[in-house]
Amino acid sequence: MVRNLLISFAASAAVTLWLVHASKGHEGRSLDNNFTQPQKLHTVPVPRIGGVGIAVGLLLGVASLTLTLDTAAAQWGLLLLLCGVPAFGVGLWHDFTDTIAPRGRLLATAVSAVLAFYVLGAAILVTDVPGLDWLAGTAAGALALTVLAVAGVSNAINIIDGLNGLAAMCVAIMLAAISYVAFQVGDTFVGSLALVTLGAVLGFFMWNFPAGLIFLGDGGAYLLGFLFAEISILLLVRNPEVSPLFPLLVCIYPVFETLFSIYRRYWLRAAPASMPDGIHLHSLVYRRLMRWAVGNRSAKALTRRNSMTSPYLWLLCSASVVPAVLFWNNSAAIAVFLVLFGISYSLLYRRIVRFKSPRWLRASTSRPMPLSTRDNQET
């Protein structure tokens, strides 16, 4: 199993490094040089096609499953990757052209989910949520729930892809949890598939964090979101003893961030839910807690500030993953932790947005960070 992880890691790392060095040749098409959008936190043009390296790592890693499992396992893994082509392809096309609307990218991810539903039988059949199990018990209801879940998780990973290493490490932590539970129940195929994906993510991560030499892009974010969601669904389909709420608690940070953003934009600000803004939780942590970078606006200092923000959110992600792993077969306990996470997130966001951040979260500084014009506009 470790061999598969190392193969996907090495391939992803090598291709990603090549993309970084080759960026000058395709800078007109693949560099993210738009610094005007409110959610952008980088200061220099950076290639945003990191998903390409991850895709190559995944292909070689899945192919290597024949070394530890069998040909059938590799074939099923390749079928899953083929199902993800619409999500990855449309996202990558947007990375090059910046012409695909959010609705179009979500539609492509939905198409990938439908393909996996019929080709692999990756369907949500049980939810342990009152009122939803009857819907999941019908073919149309199961398809609707599956598509909604896969598209939602994919979009959630894209939402948190705003800082160096943030989305990649969160996905790595989440995949590690899925892999652990898969091996606990004896499902070597799902466990190995999660490890292969984990290796590809880490191969990208080493060039993305801390220097931010390359970004995931929409192609990479939607691909990872799709794969995490589908691997989680396969775990549930193949192992009924695993709580249907387990994957939800594992990925509750990006999912809750997305739901909270929709609520904040649509209900509080009367703006379109898809409109980008700069007041996600990770944006607030970057601007209001990383105070040691005050006064230095150099690209090097801001990149360091960007990278040092991510560990705050890794901890938040881990805060839900740990209890999920401990109570993976106990839906009642997981439901309690889901509620606790939602309350904790809301209280933390409220305090930070009102400049009342807990002292233990604040980076040390000799003087307070001034409220920028941008913060004024966002608040």
C-alpha positions as CSV (number, residue, x, y, z in Angstrom):
1,M,0.0,0.0,0.0
2,V,2.8,2.4,0.8
3,R,4.4,1.6,-2.6
4,N,1.2,2.9,-4.3
5,L,1.4,6.1,-2.2
6,L,5.0,6.7,-3.0
7,I,4.5,6.1,-6.8
8,S,1.6,8.7,-6.9
9,F,3.6,11.1,-4.7
10,A,6.8,10.9,-6.9
11,A,4.9,11.3,-10.1
12,S,2.8,14.2,-8.8
13,A,5.8,16.0,-7.3
14,A,7.9,15.6,-10.5
15,V,5.2,16.8,-12.9
16,T,4.3,19.7,-10.6
17,L,7.9,20.8,-10.4
18,W,8.1,20.7,-14.2
19,L,5.0,22.9,-14.4
20,V,6.5,25.4,-12.0
21,H,9.7,25.7,-14.1
22,A,7.8,25.7,-17.4
23,S,5.4,28.4,-16.3
24,K,7.2,31.1,-18.2
25,G,6.4,29.3,-21.5
26,H,2.6,29.3,-20.8
27,E,2.3,32.4,-18.6
28,G,-0.3,34.0,-20.8
29,R,-2.6,31.1,-20.3
30,S,-2.0,29.4,-16.9
31,L,-0.8,32.1,-14.5
32,D,-3.1,33.6,-12.0
33,N,-2.2,37.3,-12.3
34,N,-5.6,38.7,-11.2
35,F,-5.0,40.5,-7.9
36,T,-8.1,42.6,-7.9
37,Q,-10.7,40.0,-6.8
38,P,-11.5,40.2,-3.1
39,Q,-10.7,36.5,-2.4
40,K,-7.2,36.7,-3.9
41,L,-4.4,36.7,-1.3
42,H,-1.3,36.3,-3.4
43,T,0.9,39.1,-4.7
44,V,2.8,37.7,-7.7
45,P,1.6,35.7,-10.8
46,V,1.5,32.0,-10.1
47,P,0.6,29.0,-12.3
48,R,-2.8,27.6,-11.3
49,I,-2.7,24.2,-13.0
50,G,-1.5,22.1,-10.1
51,G,-4.3,19.7,-10.9
52,V,-2.3,18.4,-13.9
53,G,0.4,17.0,-11.7
54,I,-2.1,15.5,-9.3
55,A,-3.9,13.9,-12.2
56,V,-0.7,12.3,-13.5
57,G,0.2,11.1,-10.0
58,L,-3.3,9.5,-9.7
59,L,-3.0,7.7,-13.1
60,L,0.3,6.1,-12.2
61,G,-0.7,5.4,-8.6
62,V,-4.0,3.7,-9.6
63,A,-2.1,1.7,-12.3
64,S,0.3,0.5,-9.7
65,L,-2.6,-1.1,-7.7
66,T,-1.9,-4.1,-9.8
67,L,1.3,-4.5,-7.9
68,T,-0.4,-4.8,-4.5
69,L,-4.0,-5.8,-5.2
70,D,-5.1,-7.0,-8.7
71,T,-6.0,-5.9,-12.2
72,A,-9.7,-5.6,-11.3
73,A,-8.9,-3.0,-8.6
74,A,-6.8,-1.0,-10.9
75,Q,-9.6,-1.1,-13.5
76,W,-12.1,0.1,-11.0
77,G,-9.8,2.9,-10.0
78,L,-9.3,3.9,-13.6
79,L,-13.0,3.9,-14.1
80,L,-13.4,6.3,-11.2
81,L,-10.8,8.6,-12.7
82,L,-12.6,8.5,-16.1
83,C,-15.8,9.5,-14.3
84,G,-14.0,12.5,-12.9
85,V,-12.9,13.8,-16.3
86,P,-15.8,16.2,-16.8
87,A,-15.2,17.8,-13.4
88,F,-11.4,18.0,-13.9
89,G,-11.6,19.0,-17.6
90,V,-14.0,21.9,-17.2
91,G,-12.2,23.2,-14.1
92,L,-8.8,23.0,-16.0
93,W,-10.4,24.8,-19.0
94,H,-11.5,27.5,-16.7
95,D,-7.9,27.8,-15.3
96,F,-6.6,28.4,-18.8
97,T,-9.4,30.6,-20.1
98,D,-11.3,32.0,-17.0
99,T,-14.5,31.7,-19.0
100,I,-16.5,29.1,-17.2
101,A,-19.1,30.3,-14.8
102,P,-19.5,28.6,-11.4
103,R,-22.8,27.1,-12.5
104,G,-21.0,25.5,-15.5
105,R,-18.3,24.0,-13.2
106,L,-20.9,22.6,-10.8
107,L,-22.8,21.1,-13.7
108,A,-19.7,19.3,-14.9
109,T,-19.1,17.9,-11.5
110,A,-22.7,16.8,-11.4
111,V,-22.1,15.0,-14.7
112,S,-19.1,13.2,-13.1
113,A,-21.3,12.2,-10.1
114,V,-23.9,10.7,-12.4
115,L,-21.3,8.7,-14.3
116,A,-19.9,7.3,-11.1
117,F,-23.5,6.5,-9.9
118,Y,-24.2,4.3,-12.9
119,V,-20.7,3.0,-13.7
120,L,-19.5,2.2,-10.2
121,G,-22.7,2.1,-8.2
122,A,-21.4,4.9,-6.0
123,A,-24.8,5.9,-4.5
124,I,-25.9,7.3,-1.2
125,L,-28.5,4.8,-0.1
126,V,-28.6,5.5,3.7
127,T,-28.1,8.8,5.5
128,D,-29.1,8.3,9.1
129,V,-30.8,11.7,8.8
130,P,-34.5,11.8,9.8
131,G,-36.6,12.4,6.7
132,L,-33.9,11.7,4.2
133,D,-33.6,7.9,4.3
134,W,-37.0,7.5,2.6
135,L,-35.7,9.7,-0.2
136,A,-32.4,7.7,-0.5
137,G,-34.5,4.5,-0.7
138,T,-35.7,5.5,-4.2
139,A,-33.6,5.4,-7.3
140,A,-34.3,9.0,-8.2
141,G,-33.8,10.2,-4.6
142,A,-30.5,8.3,-4.2
143,L,-29.3,9.9,-7.5
144,A,-30.4,13.4,-6.4
145,L,-28.7,13.1,-3.0
146,T,-25.5,11.6,-4.5
147,V,-25.2,14.4,-7.1
148,L,-25.9,17.1,-4.6
149,A,-23.3,15.7,-2.1
150,V,-20.6,15.2,-4.7
151,A,-21.1,18.6,-6.4
152,G,-21.4,20.3,-3.0
153,V,-18.2,18.7,-1.6
154,S,-16.3,19.5,-4.8
155,N,-17.4,23.2,-4.6
156,A,-16.5,23.3,-0.9
157,I,-12.9,22.2,-1.6
158,N,-12.7,25.0,-4.2
159,I,-14.1,27.5,-1.7
160,I,-11.3,26.9,0.8
161,D,-8.6,26.9,-1.8
162,G,-7.5,30.5,-0.9
163,L,-4.2,30.1,0.9
164,N,-0.9,28.3,0.3
165,G,-1.4,24.7,1.5
166,L,-4.9,25.1,2.9
167,A,-7.0,23.0,0.6
168,A,-4.3,20.5,-0.1
169,M,-3.5,19.7,3.5
170,C,-7.1,19.6,4.5
171,V,-7.9,17.1,1.8
172,A,-4.8,15.1,2.8
173,I,-6.0,15.0,6.4
174,M,-9.5,14.0,5.2
175,L,-8.2,11.2,2.9
176,A,-6.0,9.9,5.7
177,A,-9.1,9.5,7.9
178,I,-11.0,7.7,5.1
179,S,-8.1,5.4,4.5
180,Y,-7.7,4.6,8.2
181,V,-11.3,3.6,8.6
182,A,-11.3,1.6,5.3
183,F,-8.4,-0.5,6.5
184,Q,-10.1,-0.9,9.9
185,V,-13.1,-2.6,8.2
186,G,-10.8,-4.6,5.9
187,D,-11.6,-2.7,2.7
188,T,-8.1,-2.7,1.1
189,F,-9.4,-1.3,-2.3
190,V,-11.0,1.9,-0.9
191,G,-8.1,2.3,1.6
192,S,-5.5,1.9,-1.2
193,L,-7.4,4.3,-3.4
194,A,-7.5,6.9,-0.7
195,L,-3.7,6.4,-0.1
196,V,-3.0,6.9,-3.8
197,T,-5.0,10.1,-3.8
198,L,-3.2,11.2,-0.7
199,G,0.2,10.6,-2.3
200,A,-0.8,12.7,-5.3
201,V,-2.0,15.5,-3.0
202,L,1.3,15.5,-1.0
203,G,3.3,15.6,-4.2
204,F,1.6,18.8,-5.1
205,F,1.6,20.1,-1.6
206,M,5.4,20.2,-1.3
207,W,5.6,22.9,-4.1
208,N,2.4,24.7,-2.9
209,F,3.5,25.2,0.7
210,P,5.0,27.3,2.0
211,A,6.3,29.2,-1.0
212,G,3.1,29.1,-3.1
213,L,5.0,28.2,-6.3
214,I,1.9,26.7,-7.9
215,F,-1.9,26.6,-7.1
216,L,-4.4,23.9,-7.3
217,G,-6.7,25.8,-9.7
218,D,-10.3,24.9,-10.3
219,G,-9.3,21.7,-12.1
220,G,-7.3,20.5,-9.1
221,A,-9.8,21.6,-6.5
222,Y,-12.8,20.0,-8.3
223,L,-10.9,16.8,-9.0
224,L,-9.9,16.4,-5.4
225,G,-13.4,17.2,-4.1
226,F,-14.9,14.8,-6.5
227,L,-12.5,12.0,-5.6
228,F,-12.9,12.5,-1.8
229,A,-16.7,12.4,-2.2
230,E,-16.7,9.3,-4.4
231,I,-14.2,7.4,-2.3
232,S,-16.3,8.2,0.8
233,I,-19.5,7.0,-0.9
234,L,-17.7,3.8,-2.0
235,L,-16.6,3.2,1.6
236,L,-20.2,3.5,2.7
237,V,-21.7,1.3,-0.1
238,R,-19.1,-1.5,0.5
239,N,-19.1,-1.3,4.3
240,P,-22.6,-0.7,5.9
241,E,-21.1,-0.8,9.4
242,V,-19.5,2.6,8.8
243,S,-21.8,5.5,9.8
244,P,-23.2,7.4,6.8
245,L,-22.4,10.6,8.8
246,F,-18.7,9.7,9.1
247,P,-17.6,11.3,5.8
248,L,-19.7,14.4,6.6
249,L,-18.0,15.0,9.9
250,V,-14.6,14.4,8.2
251,C,-15.2,17.2,5.6
252,I,-17.5,19.4,7.7
253,Y,-15.0,22.3,7.7
254,P,-15.2,23.0,4.0
255,V,-18.8,22.0,3.8
256,F,-19.9,24.3,6.6
257,E,-17.7,27.1,5.2
258,T,-19.7,26.8,2.0
259,L,-23.1,26.7,3.6
260,F,-22.2,29.6,5.9
261,S,-20.9,31.6,2.9
262,I,-24.2,31.1,1.1
263,Y,-26.1,32.2,4.2
264,R,-23.8,35.2,4.6
265,R,-24.0,36.4,1.0
266,Y,-27.6,35.6,0.2
267,W,-29.5,36.2,3.4
268,L,-27.3,38.8,5.2
269,R,-26.0,40.8,2.2
270,A,-28.7,40.2,-0.4
271,A,-26.0,39.3,-2.9
272,P,-25.8,36.3,-5.3
273,A,-24.6,33.2,-3.4
274,S,-21.9,32.6,-6.1
275,M,-20.4,36.1,-5.8
276,P,-16.8,35.9,-4.5
277,D,-15.8,37.9,-1.5
278,G,-12.9,38.3,0.9
279,I,-14.5,37.4,4.2
280,H,-14.2,33.7,4.3
281,L,-12.9,32.5,7.7
282,H,-9.4,31.9,6.2
283,S,-9.4,35.4,4.7
284,L,-10.3,36.9,8.1
285,V,-7.6,34.9,9.9
286,Y,-5.1,36.1,7.3
287,R,-6.0,39.7,7.6
288,R,-6.8,40.0,11.3
289,L,-4.7,37.4,13.2
290,M,-1.4,37.3,11.3
291,R,-0.3,40.6,12.9
292,W,3.5,39.9,12.9
293,A,3.6,40.8,9.2
294,V,2.3,44.4,9.8
295,G,4.2,47.1,8.1
296,N,6.0,44.9,5.6
297,R,4.3,44.8,2.3
298,S,7.0,43.0,0.4
299,A,6.0,39.9,-1.7
300,K,8.2,37.7,0.5
301,A,6.6,38.9,3.8
302,L,3.1,38.6,2.4
303,T,3.8,35.1,1.1
304,R,5.0,34.1,4.5
305,R,1.9,35.6,6.1
306,N,-0.2,33.7,3.6
307,S,1.5,30.4,4.4
308,M,1.5,30.8,8.2
309,T,-2.3,31.3,8.2
310,S,-3.0,27.8,6.8
311,P,-2.0,25.9,10.0
312,Y,-4.8,27.7,11.9
313,L,-7.3,26.1,9.5
314,W,-5.6,22.7,9.5
315,L,-6.3,22.6,13.2
316,L,-9.9,23.5,12.6
317,C,-10.2,20.7,10.0
318,S,-8.5,18.2,12.4
319,A,-10.9,19.2,15.2
320,S,-13.7,17.4,13.3
321,V,-11.6,14.6,11.7
322,V,-10.3,13.3,15.1
323,P,-13.7,12.6,16.6
324,A,-14.9,11.3,13.2
325,V,-12.1,8.6,13.3
326,L,-12.8,7.8,16.9
327,F,-16.6,7.3,16.4
328,W,-16.7,6.2,12.8
329,N,-19.5,3.6,13.5
330,N,-21.6,5.7,15.9
331,S,-24.0,8.0,14.1
332,A,-25.4,9.5,17.3
333,A,-22.0,10.6,18.6
334,I,-21.1,12.0,15.1
335,A,-24.3,14.0,15.0
336,V,-23.4,15.6,18.3
337,F,-20.0,16.6,17.0
338,L,-21.5,18.0,13.8
339,V,-23.7,20.3,15.9
340,L,-20.7,21.3,18.1
341,F,-18.6,22.1,15.1
342,G,-21.3,24.3,13.6
343,I,-21.7,26.2,16.9
344,S,-18.0,26.6,17.4
345,Y,-17.4,27.8,13.9
346,S,-20.2,30.4,14.1
347,L,-18.9,31.8,17.4
348,L,-15.3,31.9,16.2
349,Y,-16.3,33.7,13.0
350,R,-18.4,36.2,14.9
351,R,-15.6,37.1,17.3
352,I,-13.0,37.5,14.5
353,V,-15.2,39.5,12.2
354,R,-16.0,41.9,15.2
355,F,-12.3,42.3,16.0
356,K,-12.7,40.3,19.3
357,S,-10.4,37.4,18.4
358,P,-9.5,35.1,21.3
359,R,-6.1,35.9,22.7
360,W,-4.8,32.4,22.2
361,L,-5.4,32.8,18.4
362,R,-3.5,36.0,18.0
363,A,0.1,36.1,16.6
364,S,2.4,38.2,18.8
365,T,3.2,41.7,17.7
366,S,4.4,45.0,19.2
367,R,1.6,47.0,17.8
368,P,-2.0,46.2,16.6
369,M,-2.7,45.8,12.9
370,P,-4.6,48.8,11.5
371,L,-7.9,48.3,9.9
372,S,-7.4,48.5,6.2
373,T,-9.8,50.1,3.8
374,R,-10.5,46.7,2.3
375,D,-11.5,45.4,5.7
376,N,-13.8,48.4,6.1
377,Q,-15.5,47.6,2.8
378,E,-15.8,43.9,3.6
379,T,-17.3,44.4,7.0
